[in-house]
Amino acid sequence: MDEQRWTAVVEAATRAPSVHNIQPWRFTASGDRLAVHLDPERALPVLDPTGRPQVISCGASDAGGAVSGRRPVSEVLRFEPAG
């Protein structure tokens, strides 16, 4: 996809709901692949010590981007536990 299309997909993905509205994601695009990464800088260790709600938020963002791109999510990589 071209840069303009990736921009639209990422904009849609960032509209996803997130725990405490922290938007704990980062994106990288390469070719036809968009990767969603958990941003540790946005962690809430007191309110979310396990990081589970942050991972769920990233999943919501991933789904929003996939719908916007009209493409199925082709691969889900597991998140490494914090710690």
Contact map, one row per residue, 1 for C-alpha under 8 A:
11101100000000000000000000000011000000000000000000000000000000000000000000000000000
11111100000000000000000000000000000000000000000000000000000000000000000000000000000
11111110000000000000000000000000000000000000000000000000000000000000000000000000000
01111111000000000000000000000000000000000000000000000000000000000000000000000000000
11111111100000000000000000000000000000000000000000000000000000000000100000000000000
11111111110000000000000000001000000000000000000000000000000000000000000000000000000
00111111111000000000000000000000000000000000000000000000000000000000000000000000000
00011111111100000000000000000000000000000000000000000000000000000001000000000000000
00001111111110000000000000000000000000000000000000000000000000001101100000000000000
00000111111111000000000000100000000000000000000000000000000000001000000000000000000
00000011111111100000000000000000000000000000000000000000000000001000000000000000000
00000001111111110000000000000000000000000000000000000000000000011001000000000000000
00000000111111110000000000000000000000000000000000000000000111111101000000000000000
00000000011111110000001000000000000000000000000000000000000010010000000000000000000
00000000001111111000000000000000000000000000000000000000000010010000000000000000000
00000000000111111100000000000000000000000000000000000000100110010000000000000000000
00000000000000111110101000000000000000000000000000000000100110000000000000000000000
00000000000000011111111100000000000000000000000000001101110100000000000000000000000
00000000000000001111111000000000000000000000000000001100100000000000000000000000000
00000000000000000111110000000000000000000000000000000000000000000000000000000000000
00000000000000001111111000000000000000000000000000000000000000000000000000000000000
00000000000000000111111100000000000000000100000000000000000000000000000000000000000
00000000000001001110111110000000000000000100000000000000110000000000000000000000000
00000000000000000100011111000000000001110110000000000100110000000000000000000000000
00000000000000000000001111100000000111100000000000000000010010000000000000000000000
00000000000000000000000111110000000111100000000000000000000000000000000000000000000
00000000010000000000000011111000011110000000000000000000000000000000000000000000000
00000000000000000000000001111100011100000000000000000000000000000000000000000000000
00000100000000000000000000111111111000000000000000000000000000000000000000000000000
00000000000000000000000000011111110000000000000000000000000000000000000000000000000
10000000000000000000000000001111100000000000000000000000000000000000000000000000000
10000000000000000000000000001111110000000000000000000000000000000000000000000000000
00000000000000000000000000001111111000000000000000000000000000000000000000000000000
00000000000000000000000000111101111100000000000000000000000000000000000000000000000
00000000000000000000000000111000111110000000000000000000000000000000000000000000000
00000000000000000000000011110000011111000000000000000000010001000000000000000000000
00000000000000000000000011100000001111100000000000000000010000000000000000000000000
00000000000000000000000111000000000111110000000000000110010000000000000000000010000
00000000000000000000000111000000000011111110000000000000000000000000000000000000000
00000000000000000000000100000000000001111110000000000000000000000000000000000000000
00000000000000000000000000000000000000111110000000000000000000000000000000000000000
00000000000000000000011100000000000000111111000000000000000000000000000000000000000
00000000000000000000000100000000000000111111100100100100000000000000000000000000000
00000000000000000000000000000000000000000111111110100000000000000000000000000000000
00000000000000000000000000000000000000000011111111100000000000000000000000000000000
00000000000000000000000000000000000000000001111110000000000000000000000000000000000
00000000000000000000000000000000000000000001111110000000000000000000000000000000000
00000000000000000000000000000000000000000011111111111100000000000000000000000000000
00000000000000000000000000000000000000000001111111100000000000000000000000000000000
00000000000000000000000000000000000000000000100111110000000000000000000000000000010
00000000000000000000000000000000000000000011100111111110000000000000000000000000110
00000000000000000000000000000000000000000000000101111111000000000000000000000000000
00000000000000000110000000000000000000000000000100111111100000000000000000000000000
00000000000000000110000100000000000001000010000100111111110000000000000000000000000
00000000000000000000000000000000000001000000000000111111111000000000000000000010000
00000000000000000100000000000000000000000000000000011111111100000000000000000000000
00000000000000011110001100000000000000000000000000001111111110000000000000000000000
00000000000000000100001110000000000111000000000000000111111111000000000000000000000
00000000000000000000000000000000000000000000000000000011111111100000000000000000000
00000000000010011100000000000000000000000000000000000001111111110000000000000000000
00000000000011111000000010000000000000000000000000000000111111111000000000000000000
00000000000010000000000000000000000100000000000000000000011111111100000010000000000
00000000000010000000000000000000000000000000000000000000001111111110000010000000000
00000000000111110000000000000000000000000000000000000000000111111111000000000000000
00000000111110000000000000000000000000000000000000000000000011111111100000000000000
00000000100010000000000000000000000000000000000000000000000001111111111110000000000
00000000000000000000000000000000000000000000000000000000000000111111111100000000000
00000001100110000000000000000000000000000000000000000000000000011111111000000000000
00001000100000000000000000000000000000000000000000000000000000001111111000000000000
00000000000000000000000000000000000000000000000000000000000000000111111100000000000
00000000000000000000000000000000000000000000000000000000000000000111111110000000000
00000000000000000000000000000000000000000000000000000000000000000110011111000000000
00000000000000000000000000000000000000000000000000000000000001100100001111110000000
00000000000000000000000000000000000000000000000000000000000000000000000111110000000
00000000000000000000000000000000000000000000000000000000000000000000000011111000000
00000000000000000000000000000000000000000000000000000000000000000000000011111100000
00000000000000000000000000000000000000000000000000000000000000000000000000111110000
00000000000000000000000000000000000000000000000000000000000000000000000000011111000
00000000000000000000000000000000000001000000000000000010000000000000000000001111100
00000000000000000000000000000000000000000000000000000000000000000000000000000111110
00000000000000000000000000000000000000000000000000100000000000000000000000000011111
00000000000000000000000000000000000000000000000001100000000000000000000000000001111
00000000000000000000000000000000000000000000000000000000000000000000000000000000111
